[in-house]
Amino acid sequence: MINLLRVSRARHAVWFPLLGLVLFAGSLLPSLQTFGTQFGGLPSRPFDALAVGAVALQSLSLAGCRRWPIAVLALVSAGFAIDQLCGYHSFAGSALPVAVLNAGWRADRGRRAAAVGFTAAYLLFVAAFPLRGGGESAAGVAAFYLSLVVVWGIGAWLRSTRAAEAERRRRVAEETRAAERARIARELHDVVTHHVTAMVVQTESARYLTGERLDQTLATVSGTGRQAIAELRNLLDVLNPGVQPALGLDTLVEQTRRAGQPVEFTEVGTPAKSEVAYRVVQEALTNALKHAPGSPTSVEVRHGAEDIIVEVRTESEVDLAVGGSGRGLAGLRDRVGDVGGDFAAGRGESGGFCVRARIPA
């Protein structure tokens, strides 16, 4: 891709110098002399050294179109004035609309000043013809000027289109970065909250234990900490939507049971790996462990041909307003919605708290 961009830029950089060389060479061909723009009513005259200079000023100046659009317009306009006032009428006069279009398109600064200056120079240019025995009709003067205005307008339209496209790309980049930051925040929330909550509950219960049960609880806390580190390392190393969780649902449920939460787990159908389903169960169990510790909790996962249905029910009410930010459930709603699923969390039909998600398989 980078090579293609470099080739494209190189082609654009060569285009103007190449056009200038074509106009310069074509203007010096005897068959094309006096076949250029004829403005002002002056008779054509043979080429001389001044004619070659005017041709060079109009055509070869195009090489700087990309970097100095206003300066190129001034040089080409000066060459065009010499060309017409001396009666050369060279083929290189075709460079003027090119320079006008380029200035309207590429000039970043001084565009208004350039337009005013060009108009003033045009009026002086027109006024100089009667002094040399020529003259252009009012209709011809207006038509030529309006044609250049139209060319400038086309350049300005190209400029605005380019600016709008650049703004659109900037907006898309910002939205993409914001979405990625939100996704990373959800991942970190899901991993950290679950494991830290389990460790806090286990550590608090350890204060009332002695002997073998204390050793088992501390071993569980240690294992939970190591698992948190492993998941965080995996998250930071990969950070892409296709990463599968390191644990299975059964292991997640067993870890919650060891933290002291009675959990009944049911899985129907052929298990299919789903990061979204895993995160839904993880967040629901974290909320149950944090806000309704010791309350009987049921986890039911049904794998269908088209959908995965996840339901996590807690018999006690889960008051998320106490000690909770609600960020976890909001993140789940976004995560499920991103894959085209449905998510709901609230009071169950028979009381308690229920988290339910439908995830496309």
N, C-alpha and C positions, 0 to 999 in steps of 0.2 A: 504493500500500500504506500509506504513512504517513497519507494522508487517511482511509483506511478505519479505521485504528487510532484516529485521533483521534475519528472519529464514534462508534466502539464505546465508547470511554472516556466520551465525552460522554453517551451514552445511559445507561451505568451510573451516572454521576454524577447524572443527573436522576431516576433511578428512585425512590430513597428519598424525596426531597422531594415528588415527585408522589404517592407512596403516602401520605405524611403528610397532604398536603392533602385527599386523598380521604377518609381516616379522620376528619379534622377536620370537613369539611363534612358527611359522612354522619352523624356523631354529633350534629350540631345539627339534623338533620331530625326533626321531631316523630314521623314514622312509624317512625324507627329508634331512638328513645330507649328505654332500658330493654331493648333487644334484644341487648345485649352479654353478656359473660361475667358469670355470677352465682355468686359464691363467698362463703361465710360465712353464708348463711341470713338476711341482713338484708332487710327489705322495700324495694322500690324507692321512690324519692322523686323529685319533680320537679326539673328542672334549675334551678340558680341560678348566681350568679357563680362560686362555688367549683367547680361542675361544669364550667363553661367552662374554668376554669384547669386542672382535672385533665385534661380532653380535650386541651387545647393541650399540656400537659406530655407526654402519651403520644404524640400524633400528630406534632406539629411537631418534636419532638426527633429524629425519624428522619432529618432533613436532615443530621445530623452522623454518620451511621452509618459512612461510609467513613473518616473521619479520627479519630473519637473513639468507638470501639465500646463501651469499658467505661463511659465517661461517659454515653453514650446509654442503655445498659442501666440505669444507676443512676437517671437521670431518668424513664425510662419506668416502671421499677418503683415509684418514688415516686408517680407519677401514677396507676398502677394501684391502689396501696394506698389512696390517697385516694378513688378511684372506687368501690372495693368497700366500704371501711369506712363511706362516707357513703351507700351504697345507690343510687348513680347508675346503675351497671351499663351504662355507655355502650358504644357501638359501637367506640370507640377502644381498648377493651381488647384488640382483636386485634393491637395493636402490640407487646404483650409477647413473644409467641413470635418475632416478627420480630427484635426487639432481642436476644433470647437466641441465636437462630440466627446473627445477624450478629456477636455478640461471640465465639461459639465459632469462627467462621470467620476473622474479621479481626484479632482482638486479637493483637498480637505480644508484648506484655509484660504481666505481671500476670494471666495467665489463671487460675492456681491461686488466687491471692488473691481474684480476682473471684468464682470459684466458691464459695469458702468464705464470703466476705462475702454473696453472694446467698443461700446456704443459711441463714446466721444471720438475715438480714433476713426470710426467709420464715417462719422459726420465730416471730419476734417478730410478724410480720404475722398468723399464725394465732392466736397467743396474745391478740391485741388484740380479736378478735371477741366472746369471752364478756363482755368489759368493756362492750361496746355492745349487749348483749342478743341476740347472734347466736351462731353456732357452725357448724362444718362437721364432718361425720363423719370418723372416722379414715381410712376408706376413701377418702373424697373428698379429704382432705388429701394422702394418699399418692399417689393417682392423678394429682392435679394436678401435684404435684412431679415425679413420674416422667415425666409427659408433657413437662415443661420440660427434664428431664435428657436425654430422647431427642432433643429439638430441639437442645440444646447438643451432643450427640454427633454429630448430622448435620453441624452446623457444623464440629466438630473434624475429621470425616472429609473434608469439603470442603477444609479447611485442609491436611491431610496430603496430599491428592491434588494440590493446587496446589504444595505444596513438592516433592513427588516429580517433578512435571512440570518445575519450575524446575531441579531437580538434573539431570534427564535432558537438558534443553537445555544446561545448563552443560557436562555431560560431552561431549555431541555437539560443542559449540563447541571444547572443548579438543582432542578427537580430530581435528577438522577442521584446527585450526591446526597440530597436530603432524604430520599427514599432509602439509599444505602445506609446512611447513618441511623435511620429509624429501624431498619432491619437488624443492624448490628446491635442496637440498643435492646431490641426485643430478645435477640439471642442471649445477650449477656444477662438480661433480667431473668429469663427462663432458667438458665443454668445456675446463676449465682443464688437467686432467691430460693430455689428448691433445696439445694445442698446446704446453704447456710441455715435455712429454717430447720432442716432436719438435725443439723449439728447442734443448734441452740436448744432444741427440745430434748435431745439426747443428753446434752451436757447438764441441763437443769435437773433432769431425772437422776443423773448419776450422783447428785449430792445426797440422795436418800438411799443409795445402794452400798453394799459392802461385799467383800469377797469375790466369788466367781461371777456374780451378776454385774458387779462393777467393772471387772475386767472385760466382760463381754460387751458392755455398753461403751467403754472406752475404745475397744477394738472396732466397734461399729462406727463411732465418731471418726476414728482414724481412716477407716475405709471410705467413709463418705467424703472426707477431705481429699483423699487421693483421687477419688472419682471426679470431684469437682475440678481438681487441677488437670486431670486428663481431658475432661470435656472442654475446659477453657483453652488448653493448648491446641486441641483439635479445632476449636472454633477460630482461634487466632491464626492458625496455620493455613486454613482452607478458606473460610468465609465465603462460601457460595451456597446457593439455595439447594444444591443437589446433595449436600453432605448428610449422610444418614447418622442418626444418633448412635452413640457408642453402646447404649443399653437397650435391651428389649423391654416391652411393657411388663412382662412378668418380673424382671429384675427390678424395675422401677417400683412396682407394687410391693415387692418383698423388702426393698429398702425403706419404704414408708412404714411398713409393718414393724420393722426393727426400731423405728423411731417412736413406736408406741401407739400408732394409729391403726385401729382394727379395720382392715380393708378386705372386702369380698370382690374377687376378680373373676369376670366371665368374658370369654372370647369365643365368638361364634363365627364359623366360616374359615376359609383358608387365610391364615395371617399374611398380610402384605405390608412390606416396609413403607411407612409413611411418617415423614418427619413432622408433618402438621398434626397428625393424630397423636404422636408421641408427646408433642408440646402441649396439646390440649389436656391430656391426662396428667402430665407433669404439673402444669399450673393449677389444675383443679385440686390435685392432691396437696400441693403446697398450700393453697388457701385453706383446705380442710385441716391440715396439720397446724397451720398458724392461727386460724380464727375459731376452729372448733376441735381442739385437741381431745382425743379420746372418744369422739363421736363416731358411731358406726358409719362406714362409708362404703359405697358400692361402685365398682367400675365395670361397665359393660361396653364391649367393643364388638360390633357386628360388621363383618366384612362381606359386602355384596359384590355383584358383578359390576355395578356402576358406582356405588357409593360405599363409604365407610361411615358408620354411625357410631358416635362416641357419646356415652352418657355417664356422668359422674354425679352420684347423689350422696348428700350428707344428711343424716337425720336431724341434726341440730341446725338452727339458723346460722348462717355465716354473715356476720356483720362486717362488711368490707370497709365501712366508714371508720372503724376502730383499728388503728395501726396499719391501714392499707391505703395505697395511693390509687388503686384501680387501674394502674398502668398495665398490669399483667393481663387482665381480662380485655382491656382495650387493644392490647397487642395481639391477643388471640383472635379477636374479631377481625382485625386487619389481616392477620395471617390467613385465616380461613377464607375471608373475602377475596384475597389475592388469587386463590386457586379456584374461585367460583363456587364456594360452599356457603353454608348457612351456619350461623352461630347464635346461641341464646344462653343467657345465664340469669338466674333469679330464683324466686321462691318456687318450690316444686308443687305439684298438684296436691300431694298429701302432706305438705309441710316440708320443712328442711330447706335445703339449697340444692339446686340442680344446674349442672353445666351440660349443654347438649350441642353437638356439632355434627353437621353433615359434610363430609369431605369427598369430592369426586375421586373415584379410584383411578 
